[in-house]
Amino acid sequence: MRDISLQLLAWYDANAREMPWRVPPNARQNGTLPDPYAVWMSEVMLQQTTVAAVREYHNKFMALWPSVHDMAAADDADVMAAWAGLGYYARARNLLKCARAVVADHGGVFPADYAVLLTLPGIGPYTAAAIASIAFDLPETVVDGNVERVMARLFDIHDPLPKSKPVLTARAKQLTPDTRPGDYAQAVMDLGATICTPRNPSCGACPWQQPCAANAAGTAAELPKKTPKKKTPTRHGIAYVVQRADGALLLETRPASGLLGGMLGWPGSEWGDAPEPAPPLDANWQTLNEQARHTFTHFHLRLTVMVAKVDARAQARRGSFVAAPDFDAGALPTAMRKVFDIAAPTLRNT
């Protein structure tokens, strides 16, 4: 097992991907240490999101809030607005909670301990292991989707996910070395992302081609097997877009808990099978032909878009008007921005 791990580290030394939060293997071996704050932020952002999507956001956040102290002192609305478009907004709320806990309880220093990291808001077993390994070079076992796929193929494991997760994690743990565990963790993830890909794996270029049991059996392309997913349900809702005569738009802050929690959005109905109308004020509402369509993790959302123009004295039952110069569609979560994209032509033409 040690020889296999050393083979992968040698491959990583020559093929490591460049990432804003990563210390290259040669620099790390020469004494350059990762910034735990940058590693933590990357891991929070990478939950349910691709590396390609995260790069720009990570650079932006590090420029706006370069230290955990800066993040802890940040205005919630500013962080939520900067997060817009990255999805899974509970992560942004946990980003703030965790930063404030690190400052308040740990003197602004991320703990170099897996068990203590687990006590921080928004940090689960995978994220704690990743931070401990990558930031502090501790021999924790880091298992994401890439690692699961690599382990399933390396050991030719045919039990479907998620049932096989414990076995795959145990296999990954066997391979985690005491030497350079942080580089090794990143090496396995890079291998899965660039060589041992979900489709058409490049087995001929793989450093583990020889020991790979699935390669020998000719089963690599069909692994890992997965339990069929249930059909994704569809929920419906109504989004109300109101514009005053002076150009101001009516927005409301969504409840802190739940989907898009704490984000700005259009007043709307509950989301369900048959939403009840819930207009924020009395107006001559126009129902647009196009629906806003968005997919969350567990359901598809279809929003009927209703538009109204009102005079400058109009009072809303909920939400508040945002002056036209202060309105930034880019600060809206993606689902709400889709609503605006549909409503905007009508607003301009009425």
KATA-V403671 format. One line per field, one symbol per residue. ss: DSSP state (~ for helix, > for strand, _ for the rest). phi: phi as a letter, one per 20 degrees, with the letter a starting at -180 (. if undefined). psi: psi as a letter, one per 20 degrees, with the letter a starting at -180 (. if undefined). A space follows every 50 residues. Layout:
ss->???
phi->???
psi->???
This chain:
ss->_~~~~~~~~~~~~~~_________~~~~~______~~~~~~~~~~~____ ~~~~~~~~~~~~~~___~~~~~___~~~~~~~~______~~~~~~~~~~~ ~~~~~~_______~~~~_______~~~~~~~~~~~~________~~~~~~ ~~~~______>___~~~~~~~~~~~_____~~~~~~~~~~~~~~______ __~~~_______~~~~~__~~~___>______>>>>>>>>>>>>____>> >>>__________>>__>___>_____________>>>>>>>>>>___>> >>>>>>>>>>_________>>>_~~~__~~~__~~~~~~~~~~~~~~~~_
phi->.fffffgfffffgecgfecgeeeggffffeofdfegfffgfffffffmbe ggfegfffffffffcfcfffffeffgfffffffgnemlffffffgfffgf ffffdcmmdffebgffgfeegmddgfffffffffedlefeedcdfffgff fgfgdledfffegegffffffffgefefelffffgfffffgffddefgdl feffdefdgfffffffemdgfedfecfgfffffddcbcddddcffenfde ccefgfenflgmefaegaefeafcfegbffaeaeedeefeeedbdegdae dcdfddcbdcffefdefbnbedggfeecgfeefgfffffffffgffffed
psi->hghgghghhhghhijpqpqhippqhhhgijipqqohghgggghghiojqq gghhgggggghhhhnirhggghiqpghgghghipiirmihhhhhgggggh hgghijkjppplpghhhhiqpjoagghggggggghjkqlqoooahghggg ghghjlpipqqihighghggghhhiorhplhghgghgghhghhhglrgql qmhhjpikggiohhghikjghjqqqqppqqpprpqqrppoopprhjiqqp qqpqqhqapkpjqqrqqarqpbgnqppmqirprnpppqhpqppqpagiqq poppppqqprrijqpqhqaqppqghipohiiqqgghhhgghhhghghhj.
